[in-house]
């Protein structure tokens, strides 16, 4: 039994069962914890109509949605372009693409973090909110540059797979034809055209830097990396030592419901 059938069966048989509830399908367990916490804030009765299940990956979410048209699936936007989002949602009308890079992107902006902190923790920050914002938002340009490069580089793998890498030349018949081998190798080589890739990177960077800082952080920066490698060390410096996992849990308990998820609650009739 493959991972898709396991995750799909678990959601269908163990979570939905014989009830009339629908499933909100997310990529992983952290996403499940995130959305269950927000749903508990949003509605006391959400569990009467919904369950939240992990599909173990974005690809599995999409495959499950094709089989379960009444369920809703949520995936991180990651480096998807607007065109990619449009194509995905056209193919899967029951798909909801997160309006931010990933779930951790809800823990990057200083104003949102400050709103989530209890008063006792705010009081530990020398200089108050202004000092907090300056520290949390420090080094942003460096992270935006990394995010722009991520947008240029990460899709290359999917593009290469779409060109048949590597199975196209692992076929016995293909191995007998020098012309086929040479053409396929050339296709793969052309896919990694360095000038075009660098040009794409520069274009992504210019687009990102033209946006307000909050949108740079939430839509262009790799949220998981910045949260664990930048935000958590800064929180430890300002407030007190905790692991990234514990900071995530604490902030999730106290964060206000993000305003940009309103359309999701509408689709769920909450």
Beta strands, then each sheet from edge to edge (+ up, - down):
strand 1: 22-26
strand 2: 50-54
strand 3: 72-75
strand 4: 95-97
sheet 1: 2+ 1+ 3+ 4+
end
